[in-house]
């Protein structure tokens, strides 16, 4: 499971050796101050970014996900998530 929360200031998480974040969605009730950016010390509200496996689960109807290493522990997402390739220029 690869989910990460980032605010507008910290932006899209970088691709790692094992994970490429391909999908983003807003927490329901958002911006929700309990779902804040995962960068150390940042308390800004954030969006949830996920890998392809979680994105496919989202597309098939799942809206509640566990947030590993996040104080909120889980998040429910709004219905209008987007694949990041759909909002890239070109």
Secondary structure, 3 states (H helix, E strand, C coil): CCEEEECCCCCCCCCCCCCCCCEEEEECCCCCCCCECCCCCCCCECEEEECHHHHHHHHCCCCEEECCCCCCCEEEECCCCEEHHHHCCC
